[in-house]
């Protein structure tokens, strides 16, 4: 039986561990903190392939969306998965033109996308102030949705455990262990050595820290993303809304999750905002401009996530050149891609099948 260590119990690590365990591998998941306690717990969690060119990356994300839907059939239920679609609107000319070009491109790629009227928008989202979309260009993407990442990761790790997998939380990996041109395990912060036939690095923003001492890291360009969460508010939001002011979506029990690229641009990895910080208050104020019924609402909580993005912006998935026993999975769009990558990665590791869908995303490109 193949002994495999998976580093990280976020949405990607949980997906990889689940598929490996189901396929018969002896899997141990090493997690520094708690399940999905890193970036996965602080992500907007939008499942989509909305604006992810080139075509190979778009198709990989579509595969992720389909894999999420398939899990519902596989598990008999998927309480973490929420559909309904997304709505985006543009008011300035440059954004209008880009949005229409995107709709056209996505339709040629057989992705559900359409321009709709302000009247249709108000039927879909009656609590949004009609004035904010009155003369806007509005797009509807009905197959998009979001997940509850912690619920998702926990469910897949539980399923991996039923197949024999083991989870060790509080196990921070300090270094990869090498024997010549082979990775033979890891060393954790408590000094313990863990042996394995294969190590799969799903440590996200910490992936390079784990691998650097062994000379097996790749360049990352992480970015910060702030989410503000409201208390229960008197507004019924049924879709992901992507307005010029902000992005927002429901988060259960009447709460909303709010984000903004403009606010994010002023953040760093060292930013530690609380609910009363100016950036947090600004996010809820932006949402209130769209939803008059939540005027006066204040943030109840905030989450700061650091997105694990390889330096060129695309996924890095595959074996590391020149060394055996080491497989890397680090990506932006992890929420969308996780279940698809889990299946592809397990197949490659255990059956030696090199999947052409992953060919453009190999770590080797950073070493060329």
C-alpha angles and dihedrals in degrees: 000000000000113000110217131182116203113198111212134026099218123118093287097044092046091051094049093046092049095053093044093050092046089052092055105263122139099243129190119183115207113200125179094207131001133322109292089350096137128056091333091067093051103046130112084233098212114167108211151115091211104133106004111124144198102072095247092057092043091052092049089055092047086054088055092052091050091047090055090053091047091054089062089059092043096050096035088235138029109199089174094061122086126181132179100119134247135274124209129181136188131202106175120073098243093052092044091054093046092048093052091048089050093051090051093049094047092050091053086052089052093247117144107255133138142164113242137189127256088247092056090047091055090051089055096042110021094169094062112097104257090217093069092061100029096113099012129121103246128198128193122202104185100184097057126098144142141253139220096242099198092048089048096049093045092051093051093046090050089052090048089052091053086056092052102272122141130216122207113187121189088040108126112189111225101179147353116249117227134193103191109297094352132081107224102178144303141276118229128211092263089062094253119143117221117196126209144162089227133017116203113199109212094151094127114201088009095052095105093044089057093049104033097089089055092049092245103113129118127209115271129194103195122189131200125240126190123206123193118200121203127212114248105305134190097253129102109215113178103174140037104272120207110188130165087253099051147320120255141170139174118272102188133273092045095302125133131211114214132191138167132192090212091057091044092054089068094052133092134192087262094056112117107182123177129203091274096050117117093245092052094048090047092056093055091044089055091052091050090059087064097038111042091185092069096053110143095024117142131203114273095191141352134210127199115203128188109212114222101225123168111232095260093047098248135103121278107210128159147048118324113248117253097015132080128216097032127104126178128208114176123146150149112234088044093151092058097038101040102095093041094048090046091061096041094047094048090050093051095046099045101033102029093235113151105212114216091213089069096045096100092049104055119135088232091081090073091057098049 
